[in-house]
Amino acid sequence: MIIYTDGACKENFRDNGVAEGTGGWAFIILEQIPGKDMHIAKKGCGQKIGTTNQEMEIRAVYEALKLVDGSPEIILYSDSAYVINCLKDKWYIKWRENGWLNNKRKPVENRDEWERMIELVEKYNVKFFHVRRNTTKFIQIVDNMAKQASKKGTIQEPLEQ
């Protein structure tokens, strides 16, 4: 099973540093049919108000993995180096050991999102790959879906198809 994810958000911050941007997340799950090309088996997207791009990148992975059940191997692609590096290099193990503090001894941002997503990641055999934005048709699809979801009034979360 192959998954592509993306998040989008035009981040605006109030004077107190609180995010007030509207964000969107998206994923597609591809499956191979013998003798045919890959096809989109599942897709989903959603929106959140008062968020950041990083939170939406994490949320996209979580939402996709919620739909995975029994797949022996999952390959996940994202254009978020932050998310992919955390998962490949297992930064979250140190975060847990340090009471969810990062290497600068500051609280890990989006801890709740990370914890929910990591719980699912640990259930499966997932390989993570960083892809540059707009380099494949599938990353372009999820990029467009996430951007569309981030537009106010377009979608309320979650929408699964």
TIFI-192793 format. One record per residue (C-alpha): residue in three letters; x, y, z. Coordinates in steps of 0.1 Angstrom, whole numbers, padded with zeros to 4 digits, always signed. Layout:
N
alaXYZ ...
# end
This chain:
161
met+0000+0000+0000 ile+0013+0034-0009 ile+0001+0067+0008 tyr+0008+0103-0002 thr+0000+0130+0023 asp+0001+0168+0025 gly-0009+0197+0046 ala-0015+0233+0038 cys-0020+0265+0058 lys-0015+0302+0052 glu-0003+0308+0087 asn-0013+0340+0105 phe-0004+0346+0141 arg-0019+0369+0167 asp+0003+0391+0188 asn+0004+0363+0215 gly+0018+0338+0190 val-0015+0318+0187 ala-0021+0305+0152 glu-0052+0317+0135 gly-0047+0303+0100 thr-0071+0280+0082 gly-0054+0248+0073 gly-0062+0218+0052 trp-0049+0182+0052 ala-0052+0156+0025 phe-0042+0120+0017 ile-0045+0094-0011 ile-0041+0057-0006 leu-0029+0039-0038 glu-0033+0002-0045 gln-0019-0019-0073 ile-0043-0040-0093 pro-0025-0069-0110 gly-0019-0060-0147 lys-0029-0024-0142 asp-0015+0009-0130 met-0018+0021-0095 his-0052+0035-0087 ile-0065+0057-0059 ala-0083+0034-0036 lys-0092+0059-0009 lys-0087+0096-0004 gly-0096+0122+0022 cys-0092+0158+0032 gly-0103+0181+0059 gln-0100+0216+0073 lys-0091+0232+0106 ile-0093+0268+0117 gly-0066+0281+0141 thr-0037+0259+0130 thr-0003+0257+0113 asn+0011+0240+0083 gln+0031+0216+0105 glu+0000+0205+0123 met-0018+0198+0090 glu+0011+0178+0077 ile+0010+0156+0109 arg-0028+0153+0107 ala-0027+0142+0071 val-0005+0112+0080 tyr-0028+0104+0110 glu-0060+0105+0089 ala-0045+0082+0063 leu-0032+0057+0088 lys-0066+0055+0105 leu-0079+0038+0073 val-0051+0012+0071 asp-0060-0022+0084 gly-0040-0053+0079 ser-0016-0041+0052 pro+0017-0060+0056 glu+0037-0030+0043 ile+0030+0007+0039 ile+0051+0032+0020 leu+0043+0068+0029 tyr+0054+0098+0009 ser+0052+0134+0021 asp+0068+0167+0011 ser+0072+0175+0048 ala+0108+0169+0058 tyr+0099+0177+0094 val+0073+0148+0095 ile+0094+0123+0075 asn+0126+0130+0094 cys+0108+0127+0127 leu+0094+0093+0118 lys+0124+0079+0099 asp+0148+0090+0126 lys+0124+0083+0155 trp+0128+0117+0171 tyr+0096+0109+0191 ile+0115+0083+0212 lys+0137+0110+0226 trp+0107+0133+0230 arg+0090+0107+0251 glu+0121+0101+0272 asn+0125+0138+0278 gly+0089+0144+0288 trp+0079+0157+0254 leu+0106+0183+0253 asn+0126+0188+0221 asn+0164+0191+0219 lys+0162+0227+0229 arg+0143+0217+0261 lys+0111+0234+0248 pro+0078+0216+0246 val+0073+0197+0214 glu+0047+0216+0193 asn+0016+0197+0183 arg+0022+0171+0209 asp-0014+0158+0208 glu-0013+0154+0170 trp+0021+0136+0172 glu+0010+0112+0199 arg-0021+0102+0180 met-0002+0097+0148 ile+0027+0079+0163 glu+0004+0054+0180 leu-0008+0044+0146 val+0027+0044+0130 glu+0039+0020+0156 lys+0012-0005+0147 tyr+0024-0010+0111 asn+0055-0016+0091 val+0058+0018+0075 lys+0086+0031+0053 phe+0088+0069+0051 phe+0101+0089+0021 his+0104+0126+0016 val+0095+0138-0019 arg+0099+0174-0031 arg+0068+0194-0037 asn+0052+0189-0071 thr+0076+0162-0083 thr+0051+0134-0089 lys+0015+0135-0100 phe+0004+0120-0067 ile+0021+0146-0045 gln+0005+0172-0068 ile-0029+0157-0062 val-0027+0158-0024 asp-0011+0193-0025 asn-0041+0206-0045 met-0065+0188-0022 ala-0049+0202+0009 lys-0049+0237-0005 gln-0085+0235-0015 ala-0094+0222+0019 ser-0076+0251+0036 lys-0099+0276+0019 lys-0125+0289+0044 gly-0160+0276+0038 thr-0150+0248+0014 ile-0149+0217+0035 gln-0154+0207+0071 glu-0133+0179+0085 pro-0131+0150+0078 leu-0143+0142+0043 glu-0134+0107+0031 gln-0141+0093-0003 
# end
